[in-house]
Structure formats: C-alpha cells, structure tokens
Amino acid sequence: MRALALFSGGLDSMLAAKTVADMGIEVIALHIKIGFGGKKDIDDILRQRASIAGASFRAIDVREEYIQKILFNPVYGYGKNFNPCIDCHGYMFRIAKELMGELDASFIITGEVLGQRPMSQRSDAMKLVSRLANDESEKLILRPLSAKLMEPTTPEIEGWVDREKLLDISGRSRDRQIAIAAEHGWEEYESPGGGCLLTDIHYSQRIREHISHDSFDVQDIEILKFGRHFRLPEGAKLIVGRDEADNETLKEIKSSKYIPFTLPVIGPFSLISTSALPADKELAARIAITYAKSNKDQLYDVIIGDEIYSVTPFASKQDTHKYFFNA
C-alpha cells in the first residue's frame, strides 16, 4: 500500500506522513512547487525532513501552469492578500490525484489541521477543496491530524489505515504537534520556506503593482522577491539590491525583461526594464550610484547595456524615496 503526502516540510506535513508511515504504508512526500514557498531552493532540506518522517521524496514544478490556471483567476477568491488558498489546495490535490496511477498510490494525505487556517482549513473550505480536486465521491484525501473530527474517508472505511491511530487535533495552537514531535525526538521541523509569499502583504503589493504595468510569468516570481523596487516616471521598473546576498541572488536570476548595470565603484547589483526610455535610464543610473560607495559631488560613468550614463549621485538616499514602489 502506498500513499502520496502533500509535503511542505513543516511540522504538520511531517507528522501526517509519519502517522501513516508508522502503519506500515509506504509514503511518498510530494512537494509541489508553485514558486511562492520562499526565497530559497529547499529541496535538500525537504528530502531530509521527508526521510525523518519515514517517507521518500519527490518534487514537481508546476509554476507555469499555476500562474496560468490559478493565480489570477481563483474560483473562490483570495484571502487577506494575493493568496487563493482554497483554489491552491484544490489544485495541489488534483495534481496529486493525477500522479496516483503513475506512482501506484492508493490515497493522498495532507498535514492540514481543522480550524488552523482561517481561509482554507475550515470544515466548509475543506469540502470546497475536495470538490475542486474531484474527490467528493472517491474520498481519497485523508487528513491524519484531524481525521477523528471528520467523516471517515475511503482509506479508513476500507481498513487501509487504522482510524484509532489517527488524531483529533483542531485549532491554531500547535502544542500537541510540538509534544508529538518531542516524542519522536524531532528538534528541527519548522517550515524552511517561511510560509507562502502570497500571504505576505509586501510581496502581494509587488505582484499587483507589476501586473498593472506588465504581464506576469515564471521569471517574475523570483525577481519580485529581492531588492528595492522603484517605478520611474516614464514607466520603467528599477531593482536595486539591498545587500551582498541580495546582489548575488539577483545576478543569478535569468530574466529577459531586465538589463543589468555596471557601476564604476562598489555598489548594489541593479536591473532596469529592457524597454526603459533614456530619461528613466539616466535617473536609474543616479539612483543606483546613490546606493553605491560614491561621493555626492563626483561624476560617475554607469553602464546600462551598451550605453554609458555620466551621472552624479543624489544628495542623499532620502531623495530617491519618491520613486520607491516597495522599499
């Protein structure tokens, strides 16, 4: 018997996998990459945590399809920010169901806890998720952490899992989960991704601002995660790295929508829209050199693409703030 576990690497998903694996069922921890889980690639960490929970690990990249089908047209709308949680959960379960045949799995498990999340983990919301996942009749989705508070699913009815060994956790407190983790000897189990960025107000604002000027695709997911973001008078987007780590990450992102800068002194890695007009490029050069190790009265040659702009920095960084979209 084999089960697919939707797996984030957080405590709840680890406990759900462990609960079922301890019944002698082979568990595959399935991490579905929608692109908004955090700022780092955490596959190695996820693989380790799946192993701790007694599961093997598999990741699947669905970023492009997620943008096209879910992000901008959710059936059940958004949460507080840009998070289409109900549609997102339904989509992930649907992906998992499509993989069941290929992976020879009989059912799906998830670390969801009844009442833990205000939008997607209410009882009525879970029913909507089942509808989106086309699971209303088959009832193949098992939530081991809250199963005793819910109607029995097919894995329970058919005796594939022992319902008596499932749990009855509810609400937002994580005390019981932490206690169970201690019983297993787990010390490191918090979500390595830091939660979904679509629930973050600042990232959500960046998406809304971006789509008011441009299309949104996979390359934009990463670019919006880093740097200071400016919107210049002629419409160009300017991105200026905050620190060394930010600079290095921005350098690694491949995007056809932006042109990199070359500064003559030590300073932030910066990018500007490929469609930027000369006036915006000159202003962008001034802003970038202002954040570099520069002297306010000195002229500097900043290279943008194959063009050179000779500019002086602003008197202070404060003078650039009027162009901030999202600092």
C-alpha positions as CSV (number, residue, x, y, z in Angstrom):
1,M,0.0,0.0,0.0
2,R,1.3,3.4,-0.9
3,A,0.2,7.0,-0.2
4,L,1.1,10.4,-1.6
5,A,1.6,13.1,1.0
6,L,1.4,16.7,0.1
7,F,4.6,17.9,1.7
8,S,5.8,21.4,2.7
9,G,8.5,20.3,5.1
10,G,6.7,21.9,8.0
11,L,5.8,20.1,11.2
12,D,2.2,19.3,10.3
13,S,3.1,17.7,7.0
14,M,5.9,15.7,8.7
15,L,3.6,14.4,11.3
16,A,0.9,13.4,8.8
17,A,3.5,11.4,6.8
18,K,4.9,9.9,10.0
19,T,1.5,8.9,11.3
20,V,0.7,6.9,8.1
21,A,4.2,5.6,7.6
22,D,4.1,4.1,11.1
23,M,1.2,2.0,10.0
24,G,3.4,0.2,7.5
25,I,2.3,2.2,4.5
26,E,4.9,3.5,2.0
27,V,4.7,7.2,1.8
28,I,6.0,9.5,-0.9
29,A,6.3,13.1,0.2
30,L,5.2,15.1,-2.8
31,H,6.4,18.7,-2.9
32,I,4.5,20.7,-5.5
33,K,6.5,23.8,-6.5
34,I,4.2,26.7,-7.3
35,G,7.1,29.2,-6.9
36,F,5.9,31.2,-3.9
37,G,7.1,29.0,-1.0
38,G,10.0,31.2,0.0
39,K,13.2,32.8,-1.3
40,K,15.5,29.7,-1.3
41,D,15.6,26.4,-3.1
42,I,15.0,24.0,-0.2
43,D,14.7,20.6,-1.9
44,D,17.7,19.1,0.1
45,I,16.1,20.2,3.4
46,L,12.7,18.8,2.3
47,R,14.3,15.5,1.3
48,Q,16.0,15.2,4.7
49,R,12.7,16.0,6.6
50,A,10.8,13.6,4.5
51,S,13.3,10.9,5.4
52,I,12.9,11.8,9.1
53,A,9.2,11.3,8.8
54,G,9.7,7.9,7.2
55,A,8.9,8.9,3.6
56,S,10.7,9.1,0.3
57,F,10.7,12.5,-1.6
58,R,9.6,13.8,-4.9
59,A,9.3,17.4,-6.2
60,I,7.3,18.6,-9.2
61,D,7.5,22.0,-10.8
62,V,4.1,23.4,-11.8
63,R,4.9,27.2,-11.7
64,E,3.9,28.0,-15.2
65,E,0.6,26.1,-15.1
66,Y,-0.2,27.6,-11.6
67,I,0.2,31.1,-13.0
68,Q,-2.0,30.4,-16.0
69,K,-4.7,28.4,-14.2
70,I,-4.9,29.5,-10.6
71,L,-3.1,32.7,-9.5
72,F,-5.1,35.3,-11.4
73,N,-8.5,33.6,-11.7
74,P,-9.3,31.7,-8.4
75,V,-12.9,30.3,-8.3
76,Y,-13.1,31.0,-4.5
77,G,-11.2,34.3,-4.5
78,Y,-8.3,35.5,-2.4
79,G,-7.5,35.6,1.3
80,K,-6.2,38.7,3.0
81,N,-3.5,39.3,0.4
82,F,-2.9,37.6,-3.0
83,N,-3.4,34.1,-1.7
84,P,-6.0,31.9,-3.5
85,C,-5.7,29.3,-0.7
86,I,-8.8,27.2,-1.4
87,D,-8.1,27.0,-5.1
88,C,-4.4,26.4,-4.4
89,H,-5.2,23.4,-2.2
90,G,-7.7,22.0,-4.6
91,Y,-5.1,22.4,-7.4
92,M,-2.4,20.6,-5.5
93,F,-4.7,17.7,-4.6
94,R,-5.7,17.5,-8.3
95,I,-2.1,17.3,-9.3
96,A,-1.5,14.5,-6.7
97,K,-4.5,12.6,-7.9
98,E,-3.2,12.7,-11.5
99,L,0.1,11.2,-10.2
100,M,-1.5,8.4,-8.3
101,G,-1.6,6.0,-11.2
102,E,2.0,6.7,-12.3
103,L,3.2,6.3,-8.7
104,D,0.9,3.3,-7.9
105,A,-0.6,5.2,-4.9
106,S,-3.9,4.3,-3.3
107,F,-4.7,7.6,-1.5
108,I,-3.5,11.1,-0.6
109,I,-2.6,12.5,2.8
110,T,-2.1,16.1,4.0
111,G,-1.0,17.8,7.2
112,E,-4.0,20.1,7.2
113,V,-5.5,20.7,10.7
114,L,-9.1,21.6,11.1
115,G,-9.5,25.2,12.0
116,Q,-5.8,26.1,11.8
117,R,-6.1,28.4,8.8
118,P,-8.9,30.9,8.5
119,M,-9.5,30.6,4.8
120,S,-8.6,27.1,3.7
121,Q,-8.8,24.8,6.8
122,R,-12.4,25.4,7.9
123,S,-14.6,22.4,7.6
124,D,-16.7,24.1,4.8
125,A,-13.5,25.1,3.0
126,M,-12.1,21.6,3.1
127,K,-15.3,20.4,1.3
128,L,-14.8,23.0,-1.4
129,V,-11.2,21.8,-1.8
130,S,-12.5,18.2,-2.2
131,R,-14.9,19.5,-4.9
132,L,-12.1,21.2,-6.8
133,A,-10.0,18.1,-6.5
134,N,-12.8,15.9,-7.9
135,D,-12.7,13.9,-4.7
136,E,-16.2,14.3,-3.3
137,S,-17.3,10.7,-4.2
138,E,-14.0,8.9,-4.0
139,K,-13.0,10.4,-0.7
140,L,-9.3,9.5,-1.1
141,I,-8.0,12.6,0.8
142,L,-7.0,11.7,4.4
143,R,-6.1,14.3,7.0
144,P,-4.4,12.2,9.7
145,L,-4.0,15.0,12.2
146,S,-7.8,15.8,12.3
147,A,-9.3,12.6,11.0
148,K,-11.2,11.7,14.1
149,L,-13.1,15.0,13.9
150,M,-14.1,14.4,10.3
151,E,-16.2,11.9,8.4
152,P,-14.3,8.7,7.7
153,T,-12.6,8.6,4.3
154,T,-12.1,5.6,2.0
155,P,-8.7,4.7,3.4
156,E,-10.4,4.4,6.9
157,I,-13.6,2.7,5.7
158,E,-11.6,0.1,3.7
159,G,-9.2,-0.5,6.5
160,W,-6.1,0.7,4.7
161,V,-5.3,2.8,7.8
162,D,-6.3,2.3,11.4
163,R,-8.7,5.2,12.3
164,E,-7.9,4.6,16.0
165,K,-4.3,5.6,15.3
166,L,-5.3,8.9,13.6
167,L,-5.6,12.1,15.6
168,D,-8.2,14.7,16.6
169,I,-6.2,18.0,16.6
170,S,-8.0,21.2,15.8
171,G,-7.5,24.9,16.1
172,R,-4.4,27.2,15.7
173,S,-2.5,26.0,18.8
174,R,0.5,23.8,17.8
175,D,1.1,22.5,21.4
176,R,0.0,18.9,20.6
177,Q,2.1,18.8,17.4
178,I,5.1,20.1,19.2
179,A,4.6,17.5,22.0
180,I,4.3,14.7,19.5
181,A,7.4,15.9,17.7
182,A,9.3,15.8,21.0
183,E,8.1,12.2,21.5
184,H,9.7,11.4,18.1
185,G,12.9,13.2,19.1
186,W,12.5,15.8,16.4
187,E,14.2,19.2,17.1
188,E,14.2,20.8,13.6
189,Y,10.9,20.9,11.9
190,E,9.6,24.4,11.2
191,S,8.8,25.2,7.6
192,P,12.1,26.0,5.9
193,G,10.3,28.2,3.3
194,G,8.9,30.6,5.9
195,G,5.4,30.2,4.6
196,C,3.7,31.2,1.4
197,L,4.8,34.5,0.0
198,L,1.3,35.1,-1.5
199,T,0.1,35.7,2.1
200,D,2.8,38.4,2.6
201,I,1.4,41.9,2.2
202,H,4.6,43.3,0.7
203,Y,5.0,40.6,-1.9
204,S,1.3,40.8,-2.8
205,Q,1.7,44.5,-3.3
206,R,4.6,43.9,-5.7
207,I,2.5,41.5,-7.7
208,R,-0.4,43.9,-8.0
209,E,1.9,46.8,-9.0
210,H,3.8,44.6,-11.5
211,I,0.6,43.4,-13.3
212,S,-0.6,47.0,-13.6
213,H,2.4,47.6,-15.9
214,D,3.4,44.2,-17.4
215,S,2.5,40.6,-17.9
216,F,3.4,38.1,-15.2
217,D,5.2,34.8,-15.9
218,V,7.6,32.4,-14.2
219,Q,10.7,34.7,-14.4
220,D,8.8,37.4,-12.5
221,I,8.2,35.1,-9.5
222,E,11.8,35.3,-8.4
223,I,12.6,38.8,-9.5
224,L,9.8,40.2,-7.2
225,K,11.3,38.5,-4.2
226,F,14.5,40.5,-4.0
227,G,15.9,44.1,-3.9
228,R,14.4,47.6,-3.6
229,H,11.8,48.2,-6.2
230,F,11.3,51.6,-7.9
231,R,8.8,52.7,-10.6
232,L,10.3,55.6,-12.6
233,P,8.5,58.5,-14.3
234,E,8.5,57.1,-17.8
235,G,7.2,53.7,-16.6
236,A,10.4,51.6,-16.2
237,K,11.0,49.3,-13.2
238,L,14.3,49.6,-11.4
239,I,15.5,47.0,-9.0
240,V,18.4,47.8,-6.7
241,G,20.0,45.1,-4.4
242,R,19.9,45.6,-0.7
243,D,23.0,43.8,0.4
244,E,25.6,41.2,-0.8
245,A,23.3,38.2,-0.5
246,D,20.6,40.1,-2.4
247,N,23.1,41.2,-5.1
248,E,24.3,37.6,-5.7
249,T,20.8,36.2,-5.9
250,L,19.7,38.9,-8.4
251,K,22.7,38.2,-10.5
252,E,21.7,34.5,-10.8
253,I,18.1,35.2,-11.9
254,K,17.7,35.0,-15.6
255,S,15.1,37.4,-16.9
256,S,14.7,38.7,-20.5
257,K,12.7,41.7,-19.1
258,Y,15.7,43.5,-17.4
259,I,19.1,44.9,-18.3
260,P,21.9,44.8,-15.7
261,F,24.0,47.8,-14.7
262,T,27.8,48.0,-14.4
263,L,28.9,50.5,-11.7
264,P,32.4,52.0,-11.6
265,V,32.6,51.7,-7.8
266,I,31.4,49.1,-5.2
267,G,27.7,49.2,-5.1
268,P,24.4,47.2,-5.5
269,F,23.6,45.0,-8.4
270,S,20.8,46.8,-10.3
271,L,18.4,46.0,-13.1
272,I,16.1,48.1,-15.2
273,S,13.4,47.2,-17.7
274,T,14.7,46.4,-21.2
275,S,12.0,48.8,-22.6
276,A,13.2,51.8,-20.4
277,L,13.5,55.1,-22.1
278,P,16.7,57.2,-21.9
279,A,15.3,59.6,-19.3
280,D,14.5,56.6,-17.0
281,K,17.9,55.0,-17.6
282,E,19.7,58.2,-16.6
283,L,17.6,58.5,-13.5
284,A,18.1,54.8,-12.7
285,A,21.9,55.3,-13.0
286,R,21.7,58.2,-10.5
287,I,19.7,56.1,-8.0
288,A,22.0,53.1,-8.3
289,I,25.1,55.2,-7.8
290,T,23.5,56.9,-4.8
291,Y,23.4,53.5,-3.1
292,A,27.0,52.7,-4.0
293,K,30.2,53.8,-2.3
294,S,30.1,57.2,-4.1
295,N,30.7,60.9,-3.4
296,K,27.8,63.2,-4.0
297,D,29.8,65.8,-6.0
298,Q,31.6,63.4,-8.2
299,L,30.6,62.3,-11.8
300,Y,30.4,58.6,-12.5
301,D,30.0,56.6,-15.7
302,V,27.3,54.0,-15.2
303,I,27.0,51.4,-17.9
304,I,23.4,50.1,-18.7
305,G,23.5,47.5,-21.5
306,D,25.8,49.1,-24.1
307,E,25.1,52.7,-23.1
308,I,27.1,54.9,-20.7
309,Y,25.4,57.5,-18.5
310,S,27.5,60.1,-16.7
311,V,25.7,61.0,-13.5
312,T,26.2,62.4,-10.0
313,P,24.5,60.7,-7.0
314,F,21.6,62.3,-5.2
315,A,22.5,64.4,-2.2
316,S,21.0,61.6,0.0
317,K,19.2,58.3,-0.3
318,Q,16.1,60.0,1.0
319,D,15.9,61.9,-2.3
320,T,15.3,58.6,-4.1
321,H,12.4,57.5,-1.9
322,K,9.8,59.3,-4.0
323,Y,10.4,56.7,-6.7
324,F,10.0,53.7,-4.4
325,F,7.2,51.4,-5.1
326,N,8.2,48.9,-2.5
327,A,11.3,49.5,-0.4
